[in-house]
Amino acid sequence: MTAAPSRQSVWNTGSVPQRPPLPVRDGVNATRLSVPATGWTTVLDYVLHRWGHVDPDGILQRFRTGEVRAADGTAVTETTPLGIHDFVWYYRSVPHEEPIPFPVTVLHQDEHLLAVDKPHFLPTTPGGRFVQESALVRLRNQLGLDHLVPMHRLDRATAGVLLFSTNPDTRGPYQVLFERRQVWKTYEAVSALPSGPSPDVPTRFPLTYRNRMDKVKGVLTARTLDYGPRESGRCPGAPARPGRKTNQGTVGANAETRIELLGRGVSAGTWAGAGVGHFRLFPRTGRTHQLRVHLAALGLGILNDAFYPVLQDVAPDDHERPLQLLAHTIGFTDPLTGAERQFSSRLKLRERPEPGR
């Protein structure tokens, strides 16, 4: 009997290959899964242990039809033992996806970039219970661009401008812009206003809010951390210093937003009759949930926010009550041409004040 090949011989260099052994299918990249050397009898046993609660029959079917592959492209079957492969690739799917009844609208497309308006409720990339119902997969299928890649992300609950790279050969220079914080963004939000004077709610705008935040993996909400005034690291209102990320920890505040009041009035949407404020937000840093945390901390929690200031119980999406946060504009100096570029959303927040009221 021929001995089973060693893990090193199958994985020739010990490094992760640049290209997966499976092509993009229906707009979805093959997912790479790290496989342990021991603990289960077969690769299938391990995969069922990890993901069997989602779709066990679908997982078994993929192994039987050759849709699970090793790095060298060979099929991983339901009897393939552990200890042969470090990684396997497979296509993610979910048994059923509820359609998200809002379109992705193309704002601009050229040989390098794609700018779109992402609607509320649609995730940027596949994840969890959303695969086909994601902006990336929809656009790949709609435009026939298997190599489309997002340059940044928006929360599923947030609508607005989203940029994609359409050309792998020119992707790098645009990625560097985001890494070095050389892309500027503006957002809009609608918040409920207190019916009377409130000591916690500011009355004068514009203002700049700064704090220290972090996000723990597996925890839905971000945390606000205390720090001393002497630990701020720079003067309030100063722009974030550009540069590549380092391993050196920051001191003091690490999140900053400038907030402008666009108008006050009465909501024109499902909160009709409620007093609301319409705000423009300029994030100078990009912490997870930063804008939502900052407005909530000022007593101006964004309408329909299920996370801040109080985490709500999990509930089905209410398409009539989207989070009132919009990524309105994104701009930068094009690294290929040197021209100033700017893309703005055509969407409107439905709860913004009615003119003249």
C-alpha angles and dihedrals in degrees: 000000000000113000117244111259117255121254089247094053092051091044095049101192103017090238130112112262119241094229126044117235090240125064126229109284125195088347094305127117118223111259120234116221125191111228122207121230096232143010100080134049100235139015088248091057090055095046091050089050090054102038107008092108089066105049116341095169092050092050092051091048092054091054091048095049097048096253093130113078140184124226092271091052098255117140118258107216133197090266099047106125126226116257097055103080133037093198139017130195127217141157116261118224138157126219094241135005121197108227114247102223099217128090130233106234121209111227098175138356131183137149092285110026143034121198119192141171107242114204126226116275095026115110120225095231136013115282141138111348093350121083112130088024095070130101094242096052094041091052095045090054095041096048100029092238109139091173094056111131129181115243092206138351140247124204114258089246094052123083129202147067117004125178127213133185113236096183124056090198093062099031096099100067091051092048089054090057091060094042091053095043092242092138119089124207138187127199135190126215138178119215134179114254122218114256091232141015113312124188091211097055119077118233100193125069150225098050138157120230121198132179143144118263141171137178124222116211111251094021114106099213132054121242129234113218129201122240136168124255090243090059096061094108094210141024118283111264096023114132120258111266112251121230143101120298115265135193091245112112120240123237126221122344117018101170127063134172132177111215126201127185111230095181150321128229146101123321116255095200138057089318089059111167095023120119110245141176124221112213138189115212129201110192111203091185132031110228119157111274089355098148093045092050094046096051092044090052089056092052090256102108112180114257114262093012107153093190108045139086086358125015108238127212116270110270137166116274113275103209090194091062110048121171106272095233123113130185093221108176139008125187142172145152107271108243092210101048106016090233122136110249130193134176124191133192122247091204124105129208106246096215096054114126119276112248113259096015 
